[in-house]
Amino acid sequence: MTTRPDPKPRLVFFQWDHRPNGAASGFLALHMQHHVRCLAHSFNVTVIAEDCDYAEVCDRVRPDLALFEAGYRTHGSRRIRITGTGAHPDVPKVALHNGDPWCDRRAGLLSDMEHWGIETVFAIGTATPAYMPTLAERTFVWPNFIDPEVFRDYGQQKVVPVMLTGQAYGLYPWRQAVHETLAAHYPSLVTPPFRYEDGGARRMLAGESYARALNASWLSPACGTMGHELVRKHLEIPGSACLLVAERTPVLEAAGFRDGENCILADASDVLDRVDAMFRDEDRMRAVIAAGHDLVHARHTLAHRTQIREWFELNRRLRPGDCIVQPGPFEPLRIAAEGTRHGHLPATGLDRVALREGARKRARGEPGEARAAYQTALGYVGYLPEAQYGLALCDLETGRAGAAVNRLARMIATTLADYGATRPDPAEWALYLAALVADGRTDHALSLRDRYPDADHVELRHVRALLSGLARGAPAASGPAPRGGTSVHDVPVRSAEAYRAWFDDILLRCGQPPFGTVAPRAGLRDRALRLVDRALAAVGAGALRPAVPAAPGMGYARHLRDTLGRRLLPPAGRRRARQLAAAVTWPMTSRIARR
């Protein structure tokens, strides 16, 4: 008996190595396995989760489509290294942004896409297009889903009135309020709020045990974060025949959830009354639970997430003047006339509200009030890149250039060193160069002007033109300001003349002389670090060269020390070195603290 070949297209999935999560947050590794299972419904999938050469993989697998995971916020997982991605241009390539819409690894995603030659990205976050407007028209949504074999009705007796799960800090303001109210009035099964990277996360309920606990509970709340996202809990709870209680948001309505029909949509002020009413009418409660279960199993299982296969099929049929659009996050993709826009959801997140307020205050010349708005956004996500970028602008506008340099350097180091990107976010890099000049470090700005020649952005063109004019002793070039380069930050386009006026004003506010009137000079330590960096490059010791440039605020010496330690010392030696460093620095820091 002969077996028929798999008729599905072949997909090669370059996935991060998520195995390290098995020692802590095993449920994260389970999520990654679900991605593969979902793809396997539409494709014959080959997973590559180790360093590789793209050409060799394509020669061996002969894929019809290549999918690259990117933008993940490590939590122990390892970003694999892929070389030779320019080979096999006949194989279409798409990226998968496996991360939160607000994540500080989005700049790494953009760098990866440019480095790999990828134009199209699928995102698991339904809010991602709104959070990255410069990429929105090249973004498709591949929303969260459930595995119906795990999250289902096990027929268990309902013995738990309320099940409370998940973290309850600034990212989850609705959950913070609702959990406190429900826990104070109903017997509740409360799970510990482990963080993803916490070693104790291995003790949390996951998979079937979690689904059975939900199935034995009458209701459970799920919070879509301050970003009003569709999270897995929104589907896992009703999928396990447990009543979903949630905040009313556009994405839940788009997913088919209707208040009082298949869920409860409430806020902290009325959630107790709504829950009380349900418990007084058990027949109605069971009917709403059943309707929620049916909705999820009819529309939101891994078998229903066919968007990547749809894109693959439509892309083969495209003709000149066509494009592929997604009318909504849960609707099928279709071909439309070029220029037709996606039906992405609006940006309703609380952090977006705060960011818009900060931008308005800055535009009115009120940097103090703008700073307060950006700090509000950071209260939701402490590393939020857009808020940090806004604060850097406030720093410059209030004469604190050194603070802006350090703030931007930390953001750039996160992208280059922590994530491993080949270049920083171009808007952040442009503002960093400007901040260096405003801090009296024009020499550094000049030395870094062409550090990332492939990075492109309108703001970066402007500051490079100014620096080039200084280097040549010639005026900066001016002209129209075309939009170029993709950034996490949606920076308004301005002409070279408008940029120069802003730049001169910043120099004045930061106490610097007019641009180009003082010869650049570098301090001894700065010159020494740059000499070390050039020497490492010259002798072919690129593996020892830190990912960050030898520039102010980047922590170059620290990164060099860590790299040398990893390369030259065994684990026991590294531990001993850290102990010695602590022993040496502790008395010094103690004396400083006592002063």
MIDREN-42939 format. One record per residue (C-alpha): residue in one letter; x, y, z. Coordinates in steps of 0.1 Angstrom, whole numbers, padded with zeros to 4 digits, always signed. Layout:
<rs>
aXYZ
...
</rs>
This chain:
<rs>
m+0000+0000+0000
t+0014+0034-0010
t+0009+0065+0010
r-0002+0097-0007
p+0022+0127-0004
d+0011+0155+0018
p-0008+0179-0006
k-0002+0209+0017
p+0025+0235+0008
r+0059+0231+0025
l+0067+0258+0051
v+0100+0262+0068
f+0096+0279+0102
f+0127+0295+0116
q+0117+0295+0153
w+0137+0307+0183
d+0152+0280+0205
h+0125+0280+0233
r+0138+0249+0250
p+0153+0268+0279
n+0118+0279+0290
g+0111+0243+0299
a+0131+0247+0331
a+0109+0276+0343
s+0079+0288+0324
g+0069+0256+0307
f+0037+0270+0295
l+0056+0294+0273
a+0072+0265+0255
l+0037+0250+0252
h+0025+0282+0235
m+0054+0279+0209
q+0044+0243+0203
h+0008+0254+0196
h+0021+0278+0170
v+0037+0248+0152
r+0005+0228+0156
c-0016+0256+0142
l+0007+0260+0112
a+0006+0223+0106
h-0032+0226+0098
s-0023+0245+0067
f+0013+0235+0058
n+0037+0207+0059
v+0060+0223+0085
t+0097+0219+0090
v+0109+0237+0122
i+0145+0250+0123
a+0154+0261+0159
e+0192+0262+0156
d+0218+0284+0139
c+0218+0277+0102
d+0225+0287+0067
y+0193+0297+0048
a+0205+0285+0015
e+0214+0251+0028
v+0180+0248+0046
c+0161+0257+0014
d+0182+0233-0007
r+0173+0205+0017
v+0136+0213+0025
r+0126+0230-0008
p+0100+0252+0010
d+0071+0270-0007
l+0072+0296+0021
a+0096+0307+0048
l+0084+0320+0081
f+0109+0338+0105
e+0100+0343+0142
a+0113+0377+0154
g+0107+0403+0181
y+0104+0379+0210
r+0112+0391+0245
t+0136+0363+0254
h+0125+0350+0288
g+0153+0325+0284
s+0147+0316+0248
r+0176+0320+0223
r+0174+0340+0191
i+0189+0317+0164
r+0214+0330+0139
i+0205+0327+0102
t+0230+0335+0075
g+0226+0337+0037
t+0190+0349+0037
g+0195+0365+0003
a+0195+0331-0014
h+0165+0316-0031
p+0146+0348-0039
d+0119+0327-0054
v+0108+0316-0020
p+0085+0342-0004
k+0095+0352+0031
v+0073+0366+0059
a+0081+0374+0096
l+0062+0364+0127
h+0061+0390+0154
n+0057+0368+0185
g+0055+0395+0211
d+0034+0422+0227
p+0024+0452+0206
w+0042+0475+0231
c+0074+0453+0235
d+0108+0469+0235
r+0120+0443+0211
r+0101+0458+0182
a+0131+0476+0170
g+0148+0442+0168
l+0119+0430+0147
l+0124+0458+0123
s+0161+0453+0121
d+0156+0415+0115
m+0131+0422+0087
e+0155+0446+0069
h+0185+0423+0074
w+0166+0392+0061
g+0149+0411+0032
i+0113+0407+0045
e+0085+0431+0037
t+0055+0414+0053
v+0049+0405+0090
f+0022+0386+0108
a+0016+0396+0144
i+0000+0376+0172
g-0011+0409+0188
t-0043+0423+0173
a-0032+0458+0185
t+0002+0456+0169
p-0007+0475+0137
a-0020+0504+0158
y+0012+0503+0179
m+0034+0504+0149
p+0017+0527+0124
t+0048+0530+0101
l+0045+0492+0096
a+0007+0489+0097
e+0001+0484+0060
r+0026+0456+0059
t+0012+0439+0090
f-0014+0411+0091
v-0028+0398+0123
w-0026+0361+0133
p-0046+0362+0166
n-0043+0340+0196
f-0063+0308+0196
i-0069+0276+0217
d-0061+0240+0213
p-0096+0224+0214
e-0082+0191+0226
v-0070+0208+0257
f-0095+0237+0264
r-0129+0220+0263
d-0158+0209+0284
y-0146+0179+0305
g-0180+0176+0321
q-0167+0184+0356
q-0189+0195+0384
k-0188+0232+0391
v-0173+0235+0426
v-0154+0268+0424
p-0174+0300+0423
v-0146+0322+0410
m-0111+0313+0396
l-0086+0342+0397
t-0054+0338+0376
g-0027+0360+0362
q-0005+0388+0372
a-0021+0420+0386
y+0003+0449+0383
g+0004+0481+0362
l+0000+0463+0329
y-0034+0449+0340
p-0053+0478+0356
w-0088+0463+0350
r-0076+0430+0365
q-0062+0448+0396
a-0096+0463+0404
v-0118+0434+0395
h-0097+0407+0413
e-0098+0427+0445
t-0136+0431+0443
l-0144+0395+0435
a-0119+0380+0460
a-0135+0401+0487
h-0170+0388+0480
y-0167+0353+0466
p-0149+0321+0476
s-0121+0320+0450
l-0094+0298+0437
v-0064+0321+0434
t-0033+0310+0415
p+0001+0326+0423
p+0010+0355+0399
f+0043+0341+0386
r+0062+0362+0361
y+0072+0344+0329
e+0109+0344+0338
d+0103+0333+0374
g+0117+0299+0382
g+0086+0293+0403
a+0065+0295+0372
r+0070+0258+0367
r+0046+0252+0396
m+0017+0270+0379
l-0013+0253+0363
a-0008+0248+0326
g-0023+0227+0298
e-0050+0202+0308
s-0047+0208+0345
y-0054+0245+0340
a-0083+0237+0316
r-0098+0212+0341
a-0096+0238+0369
l-0114+0263+0347
n-0140+0237+0338
a-0147+0231+0375
s-0152+0269+0380
w-0183+0289+0374
l-0165+0321+0362
s-0131+0336+0357
p-0121+0372+0347
a-0096+0379+0319
c-0079+0412+0313
g-0067+0424+0279
t-0040+0445+0295
m-0040+0483+0294
g-0035+0478+0256
h-0070+0463+0251
e-0055+0431+0235
l-0070+0397+0229
v-0051+0375+0253
r-0053+0337+0254
k-0073+0338+0286
h-0102+0354+0267
l-0105+0322+0248
e-0092+0296+0272
i-0119+0305+0298
p-0150+0301+0277
g-0134+0274+0257
s-0132+0253+0289
a-0169+0260+0296
c-0163+0287+0322
l-0180+0320+0322
l-0158+0348+0308
v-0159+0381+0327
a-0139+0408+0308
e-0136+0445+0300
r-0156+0458+0270
t-0131+0465+0242
p-0132+0467+0204
v-0113+0434+0199
l-0137+0414+0220
e-0166+0427+0201
a-0148+0419+0168
a-0142+0384+0181
g-0179+0379+0186
f-0183+0383+0224
r-0216+0399+0234
d-0224+0410+0269
g-0250+0389+0286
e-0252+0364+0257
n-0219+0346+0258
c-0199+0365+0284
i-0201+0393+0310
l-0185+0426+0299
a-0182+0449+0330
d-0160+0473+0348
a-0150+0475+0384
s-0180+0496+0393
d-0206+0471+0383
v-0189+0437+0381
l-0201+0426+0415
d-0238+0434+0406
r-0234+0416+0373
v-0219+0385+0388
d-0245+0384+0416
a-0273+0385+0390
m-0257+0355+0372
f-0254+0334+0404
r-0291+0341+0412
d-0301+0326+0379
e-0282+0293+0373
d-0301+0284+0342
r-0292+0316+0325
m-0256+0313+0337
r-0253+0279+0322
a-0268+0291+0289
v-0243+0320+0287
i-0214+0296+0295
a-0226+0273+0267
a-0228+0301+0242
g-0193+0313+0251
h-0180+0277+0247
d-0197+0274+0213
l-0184+0307+0200
v-0148+0299+0208
h-0149+0264+0194
a-0166+0276+0163
r-0143+0306+0155
h-0111+0306+0177
t-0093+0273+0177
l-0060+0266+0160
a-0080+0252+0130
h-0095+0287+0124
r-0062+0306+0122
t-0055+0302+0085
q-0044+0337+0077
i-0008+0327+0068
r-0021+0301+0044
e-0045+0326+0029
w-0017+0351+0024
f+0004+0324+0007
e-0024+0315-0017
l-0034+0351-0025
n+0002+0361-0030
r+0005+0336-0058
r-0025+0352-0076
l-0015+0388-0073
r-0014+0409-0105
p+0000+0444-0111
g-0022+0469-0092
d-0033+0443-0066
c-0026+0440-0029
i-0037+0418-0001
v-0058+0432+0027
q-0072+0420+0060
p-0107+0435+0066
g-0106+0427+0103
p-0085+0407+0127
f-0107+0376+0125
e-0118+0380+0088
p-0104+0362+0058
l-0078+0380+0037
r-0087+0391+0002
i-0072+0407-0029
a-0081+0444-0034
a-0070+0473-0055
e-0036+0487-0046
g-0039+0514-0019
t-0068+0497-0001
r-0062+0498+0036
h-0065+0470+0062
g-0094+0470+0086
h-0071+0471+0116
l-0085+0480+0151
p-0080+0515+0164
a-0054+0523+0191
t-0075+0525+0223
g-0048+0514+0248
l-0044+0535+0279
d-0007+0540+0272
r-0016+0553+0237
v-0039+0578+0254
a-0011+0590+0277
l+0014+0592+0247
r-0010+0613+0227
e-0014+0636+0257
g+0023+0639+0260
a+0027+0648+0223
r+0000+0675+0227
k+0017+0690+0257
r+0050+0691+0239
a+0035+0707+0209
r+0021+0734+0232
g+0055+0741+0246
e+0047+0724+0280
p+0075+0699+0285
g+0068+0695+0322
e+0032+0685+0316
a+0044+0663+0287
r+0068+0646+0310
a+0040+0637+0335
a+0020+0621+0306
y+0049+0600+0295
q+0055+0589+0331
t+0019+0578+0332
a+0025+0556+0302
l+0056+0541+0319
g+0034+0533+0348
y+0018+0507+0326
v+0050+0494+0309
g+0082+0505+0326
y+0103+0501+0294
l+0078+0515+0269
p+0100+0528+0240
e+0076+0555+0229
a+0074+0570+0264
q+0112+0568+0268
y+0116+0585+0234
g+0092+0612+0245
l+0110+0617+0278
a+0143+0621+0258
l+0127+0649+0238
c+0115+0665+0271
d+0151+0662+0284
l+0165+0681+0254
e+0138+0707+0256
t+0146+0714+0292
g+0183+0716+0288
r+0191+0681+0301
a+0211+0667+0272
g+0231+0643+0293
a+0199+0627+0306
a+0187+0623+0270
v+0220+0607+0259
n+0218+0581+0287
r+0181+0574+0282
l+0185+0568+0245
a+0217+0549+0249
r+0199+0524+0272
m+0172+0519+0246
i+0197+0514+0218
a+0218+0490+0240
t+0186+0469+0246
t+0181+0465+0209
l+0218+0458+0200
a+0231+0439+0230
d+0200+0423+0247
y+0182+0414+0215
g+0211+0411+0191
a+0199+0433+0163
t+0223+0445+0136
r+0212+0481+0139
p+0192+0503+0163
d+0159+0519+0157
p+0168+0547+0132
a+0147+0574+0149
e+0163+0566+0182
w+0197+0566+0166
a+0190+0600+0150
l+0179+0615+0183
y+0209+0600+0201
l+0233+0617+0176
a+0215+0650+0181
a+0216+0646+0219
l+0254+0640+0218
v+0258+0673+0200
a+0235+0690+0225
d+0257+0675+0253
g+0289+0690+0238
r+0300+0657+0224
t+0301+0665+0187
d+0332+0645+0182
h+0313+0614+0192
a+0284+0623+0169
l+0308+0627+0140
s+0325+0594+0147
l+0292+0576+0148
r+0275+0593+0119
d+0280+0564+0095
r+0281+0536+0120
y+0249+0520+0106
p+0250+0529+0069
d+0219+0508+0061
a+0197+0525+0087
d+0174+0550+0071
h+0149+0575+0084
v+0140+0611+0076
e+0153+0624+0110
l+0185+0604+0105
r+0191+0619+0071
h+0187+0654+0086
v+0212+0649+0114
r+0237+0631+0091
a+0235+0660+0067
l+0243+0685+0095
l+0272+0664+0107
s+0285+0659+0071
g+0284+0697+0065
l+0304+0702+0097
a+0329+0675+0087
r+0334+0691+0052
g+0332+0726+0064
a+0303+0730+0041
p+0266+0739+0048
a+0242+0710+0052
a+0222+0699+0022
s+0185+0708+0022
g+0156+0697+0002
p+0123+0679+0004
a+0118+0654+0033
p+0106+0621+0018
r+0094+0595+0043
g+0120+0568+0046
g+0128+0540+0070
t+0106+0522+0094
s+0107+0530+0131
v+0089+0520+0162
h+0082+0558+0166
d+0057+0576+0144
v+0078+0608+0141
p+0061+0637+0121
v+0079+0644+0089
r+0096+0678+0087
s+0118+0695+0062
a+0156+0700+0066
e+0150+0737+0074
a+0124+0728+0101
y+0148+0703+0116
r+0177+0728+0116
a+0155+0753+0134
w+0146+0727+0161
f+0182+0716+0164
d+0195+0751+0169
d+0168+0757+0196
i+0179+0725+0214
l+0215+0736+0214
l+0205+0769+0229
r+0184+0753+0256
c+0212+0730+0265
g+0237+0758+0268
q+0258+0749+0237
p+0273+0774+0213
p+0258+0776+0177
f+0264+0744+0158
g+0298+0743+0141
t+0314+0772+0159
v+0335+0751+0183
a+0359+0724+0173
p+0349+0689+0184
r+0370+0674+0212
a+0370+0641+0230
g+0379+0632+0265
l+0407+0608+0273
r+0384+0579+0284
d+0362+0583+0253
r+0392+0583+0230
a+0406+0552+0248
l+0373+0532+0243
r+0372+0541+0207
l+0408+0530+0202
v+0400+0497+0219
d+0370+0492+0196
r+0390+0500+0165
a+0418+0477+0176
l+0394+0447+0181
a+0380+0453+0146
a+0414+0456+0130
v+0429+0424+0145
g+0399+0403+0135
a+0386+0399+0170
g+0350+0407+0160
a+0336+0380+0183
l+0350+0399+0213
r+0338+0433+0201
p+0307+0444+0220
a+0274+0447+0201
v+0271+0483+0213
p+0293+0511+0199
a+0320+0527+0221
a+0298+0557+0228
p+0285+0576+0258
g+0259+0558+0279
m+0262+0525+0261
g+0281+0506+0287
y+0308+0496+0263
a+0334+0486+0289
r+0309+0465+0308
h+0298+0447+0277
l+0334+0441+0268
r+0341+0427+0303
d+0311+0404+0301
t+0321+0392+0266
l+0357+0385+0276
g+0344+0367+0307
r+0321+0344+0287
r+0348+0337+0261
l+0379+0332+0284
l+0366+0320+0318
p+0348+0287+0326
p+0315+0291+0345
a+0332+0286+0379
g+0357+0313+0370
r+0330+0337+0360
r+0312+0332+0393
r+0345+0338+0412
a+0351+0370+0392
r+0317+0383+0400
q+0323+0375+0437
l+0356+0393+0436
a+0341+0423+0419
a+0313+0425+0445
a+0339+0423+0473
v+0360+0451+0458
t+0331+0474+0450
w+0309+0469+0481
p+0332+0489+0505
m+0335+0517+0480
t+0297+0519+0474
s+0291+0517+0511
r+0314+0547+0517
i+0296+0566+0490
a+0262+0558+0505
r+0273+0570+0539
r+0284+0604+0526
</rs>
